Amino acid sequence: MDNTAIYRIPYGLYYLGTSNGAKQNICVVNTVAQVTDTPQRISVTVLKTNLTCEMITASGTFSAAILDIDSTLEDVAHFGQQSGRSTDKLTGMDIQNDTLGNPLYIQNCAAALSAAVVQKIDLGTHMLFIGEVKDASVLSDKTPLTYAEYRARKSGKTSSVQTEEQKATYQCSICHYVYDGDIPFEELPDDYVCPICKKPKSVFVKM
């Protein structure tokens, strides 16, 4: 079986925000999806060890801002490649609050959704939250950013089309973090761990 086939499924990118008391946090996910139209419900899957997962479990609400094509790698890295446990990612950023009190970062975003959790499903490593949409707004008519296009940009490519000459990248099969650093992945030490979910080098899959 070719385990990389699943990466052909198209995804978007989203700023996932939530609040728990005075604490607010935003992370980056690629797992938001509509599940029903009436009632209007969406789902999001979050790694259980992430602070955002704990906070959504406690608060029962979340926001999701859909990144558009003009989103920057710097913003994605700011919210997606550091932990809210050790860093207040909202400080110095233009943050708004949705109608449920969750933080929203809408710079270069196409739309925003606010949802209240109606069901959660334990998937082992991840928690699946199903939320009923309580508020929604269209922010621009720009094309949403796909995860494939984000990976292409992060790799220094002008499009998501890969050629044999382009450098191979490796993706964590647990949290989908993409490693495409200057050091070839094969040459990284055996004790290298994913900077997001802290899983070992062995869980990475060549893309």
N, C-alpha and C positions, 0 to 999 in steps of 0.2 A: 504494500500500500504506500502511496506517495503522500506523506503527511503534509506536504506543502500545498496540496490541492485546496485545502480549506482557506488559504490566504487569498484565493481568487474571489472569495465572496466579498462584494463591495461593502465598505463601511464609510461612515462619516467620522468627524471628530467633534467632540463636545466638551465644553467647560461644565463640569458637574459640581454644583454648589449645594451646601446645606449648612444649617445652624443647629447648635445645641446649647441653649442658654446664651451666654455671652460669646461663646466660641463659634467662629465661622471658618469655613474652609472651602477651597475650590481645587479640584483635580481635573485631569484630562482623561477622558475615556473614548472608546470607539464602539460602545456597545448599546447605545440608545436605539430603540426601535418602537414603532407603533404596533400595538397588539390587537386593539379593537377600535372601532369607530364610534359605536354607540353602546355603552358610554365610551367617551374618548379616553383611552388608556395607553400608556407607554411603559416600556420596560427598560431597565438598565442593570447590567451585571457589573459587580465591583469585587475586587480581590478582598477577601475577608480580613486580611491583615492590614488593610489600608485604614487610615484614620477616617476617611470619608464614609466607609462602610459602617464603622462604629457609630458615627454621628447620624447617619440616615436611620439606622436601626433605633437609635434613641429618640430622634425627633419625629420620624414618620413623614418627613417632607423633603423634597429636593427640587432644585432648578437645573435646567439643561439649556445652555446656549449653543447654537449650531454655528460652528466656525465657517466663515466664507473664504473664498479663494484668495483674499488679500490678507488673511491671518499671517502673522509673522512667526518664524521659528523661535524667536526670542520669547514671545508670549507663551507659546506652547511649552517651551522648556521651563519657563518660570513656574507655571502651574502644574506641569506634568512630570518634571524630573527632580523635584525635591519634595520632602515630606512636610506636611503641616504639623507633624509632631515636634519638629525642631525649628521650623521657620514659619513666621506669620506671612504667608504668601499674599495677603491682601493689603499689607502696609505699602503705601506709596502708589497703589494702583487705583484706577477709576472704577470703584465698585458701587453698584446700586443694590437695593434690596427689592425682592419681588413681593407680591401680595401675601406670601406665606412667611415672610421674614428671612428668606434665604438669599445669600449673596449672588449677584449676577455680574459677570464681566462681559460686556457686550461689544467691546472694541473689535471691529472686523468680524461681526457675527451676522448671520442672515436671519435668525429668528431666535426666540426664547420661549421656553415652556416652564411652567410651575406645576408640580404634581404632589398629591398626597398619597402615601403608600396605602394600598388596599390589600396587598398580599406580598409575602416574601418567601422565597424558596431557597433552601440551603443546597448548594451544588457541590459541596465538599471544599474546594479551594476558594470558591466565589459565592457571593450571595446575589440572588436575582430578586430585584425589587420591581413590583408592578404598581404603577401609580396612576391615579385618575387625574387628568389634566384639569387644573383649577383656573389657570390663566395662560394666555399665549399671545404673542405679538410677533409680527413680521417686522424685521429691522432694516432689511435692504432687499433689493432684487438681484443681488450678486449670487453667483453659483456657489453652493456649499462646497467646502473643501473635503475631498475624499482622503481616506487614510493612505491609499496608494499614492496619491499626489504628494501628501506630506512626506512619505518615505522617500519619494524621488527627490524632493527638494533637500531633505536632510542629507541625502547622499551626494548632493551637488549636481544632480541631473536636472535637465530642463523639462523633462516629462517623465511619466511613470513607465514608459516603454524601456525595457532592459535589453541590452545587447551583450554579446559574449565578452566584449572588451571592458565592460563596466565592472567595477569592483563588487564582489559578492558581499552581501550583508547577512547578518544573523539575527533572528528574532527569538525572544524568550517565548516559549510555548505556554507559559503560565500567565504572564501579564501583558505580553505582546510588545514589550520594549524592544526597540531595534538598535542593535550595536553596529555602527559603521565608522568606528574610530580610525585614527591613523595607523594604529598597530593592527596588523592582520589578526583576525580573531583566533586563528590557529596558534598564534604565537603568544597569546595571553597566558598568564600562569594558570595552572590547574585549579588554584584556589580562587580564581575570579568568580564573583557572584553578580547577579543582576542588580543594578543600583536601585531598582524600584521594588521588586518583590523578594530580593535576597536569595533567590534560588541559585543552585550551582551552574557552572558552565555547561554541564552535560544536558541541561533542559533546552539549550538554544538549538534552533533549527536553521539550516542554511536556506536562504531565500533565493 
